[in-house]
Amino acid sequence: MQFLASINPLYSLSGFVIGILVGLTGVGGGSLMTPLLVLLFGIHPATAVGTDLLYAAATKTVGTAVHGASGTVDWKIVGKLAAGSVPATILTLMVLAHVGKQVGVASHLITFVLGIALLLTAAAILFRNMLLEFFKRRFGPINVRRTMGFTILLGAVLGVLVSLSSVGAGAIGVTVLLILYPDLPAGKVVGSDIAHAVPLTLIAGLGHWMIGSVDFHLLASLLIGSIPGIIIGSLVASRVPDRVLRPILASTLAFVGGKLVF
């Protein structure tokens, strides 16, 4: 009874709506949930990010299990990404814990990085095909050694972005992986990105919990709404054209990102 009393219906409703959108678009909840918590509900940016990271870790664990069973995860790519993201995440959390002593500075830093990450995500969604074609024409196939180095570098960049903003592992990660591995099936790229997001968001989320920026009542409320939302969104996804969803989502993220930055 005490647990049920701590559930906030508004948060659950938000989780439900975001769950539907994630199921429809395939974009991670961080780019949608975190700004909603900060801008609409007035939750401290650090708490919004920390809670959303554990929320993402829980939901993407289920996604990884499905992709793993379907054979759509390239574990070598996941390992390379983790080689960059894990140390970058730990280092970023150490810096955040130190800066966190200056609450105003930490809040401003997280809000600014969140805005930048949203703008980058919007660009990755809106211009994905153009970016892929540009890199294909300009650089052609990338040799194996460079591909490995760029994959580790991508992991490090995602580690910093996700630790500070909970945004980036989805649209940005998939877009860059498609550039680095043009011959890899898209389903395997998405599956590998989701699998990598599990340790990334889990480590970052646990770090935020140790810093004290996770609200478990909020987390429970979000998950109660998001699980049925994701199921419904996934079922409806095939009926909504991508050409309709992509510009709407990208425009929304660009607007919210611009509002946070400027």
HELIX and SHEET records of a PDB file:
HELIX    1   1 GLN A    2  ALA A    5  1                                   4    
HELIX    2   2 PRO A    9  THR A   25  1                                  17    
HELIX    3   3 GLY A   30  LEU A   39  1                                  10    
HELIX    4   4 PRO A   45  SER A   70  1                                  26    
HELIX    5   5 TRP A   75  VAL A   99  1                                  25    
HELIX    6   6 VAL A  103  LEU A  126  1                                  24    
HELIX    7   7 ARG A  128  PHE A  139  1                                  12    
HELIX    8   8 VAL A  144  SER A  165  1                                  22    
HELIX    9   9 ALA A  171  LEU A  180  1                                  10    
HELIX   10  10 ALA A  186  ILE A  211  1                                  26    
HELIX   11  11 PHE A  216  VAL A  236  1                                  21    
HELIX   12  12 ALA A  237  ARG A  239  5                                   3    
HELIX   13  13 ASP A  242  VAL A  261  1                                  20    
END                                                                             
